[in-house]
Amino acid sequence: MLTRTSIKRVNDILADNPGWKILDIGCGFRAHKNATVIADIKDFSKFYKNRKFIKISEKKLPFKNKEFDFIISSHVIEHVEDFEFFIKELERISSKGYIELPSRLADNLVFENKTDHIWWFYFDDVNKKLIASRKNQLINPFITVSMAKQLENIFRESLVIELAWTDKIEYEIDNKIRNEDFRNISFFKIFKKYISKKIRTILK
């Protein structure tokens, strides 16, 4: 089952269950404070000297079936070529967890996402299902990751998808939307129109 949640709600749940074995996967330098095990394809063992770190070197995750009570996967799935296999692996090694993804809007706004992200997603609230398609770049990006993080403080619900899952992560692949169906939106054109509108307002 897949439902909307919030990182605040997740933090409360983890704080109430201090005995849980918690995996934070693909977190880079930003592992969750309650994670008991941290895993990434890059070696961050020196950074996490006081916590258990596992370097991932193969497609199959190096963990036993249902080894963890909870898994955190924040801004990871959009980078994984075979994300379907990755989802099955998450389901194999735990029965519940938290998934955080950029919204399709956020995915288009950020410079780094243009080359780093393979997939983009939205959540079908009616069928409780994650809908995936190949990344479509419809807007010329104009903000950095750090700027996006600042904007999330105010516009989080527009920029981030936060999901809790239990037992199964329902998803569907939909590749009907393609780049050629849309004209690329340029920030500079938007900015020019904004300036033009501002000048007309001043001159009134």
Sequence and secondary structure as in RCSB ss.txt:
>XXXX:A:sequence
MLTRTSIKRVNDILADNPGWKILDIGCGFRAHKNATVIADIKDFSKFYKNRKFIKISEKKLPFKNKEFDFIISSH
VIEHVEDFEFFIKELERISSKGYIELPSRLADNLVFENKTDHIWWFYFDDVNKKLIASRKNQLINPFITVSMAKQ
LENIFRESLVIELAWTDKIEYEIDNKIRNEDFRNISFFKIFKKYISKKIRTILK
>XXXX:A:secstr
 EEE  HHHHHHHHHT TT  EEEES TT   TT SEEEESS  TTTTTTSEEEE  SSS SS TT BSEEEEES
 GGG TTHHHHHHHHHHHBSEEEEEEE HHHHHHBTTHHHH SEEEEEETTTTEEEEEE    B   B HHHHHH
HHHHHHHHHEEEEEEES   EEE     GGGS  B HHHHHHHHHHHHHHHHH 
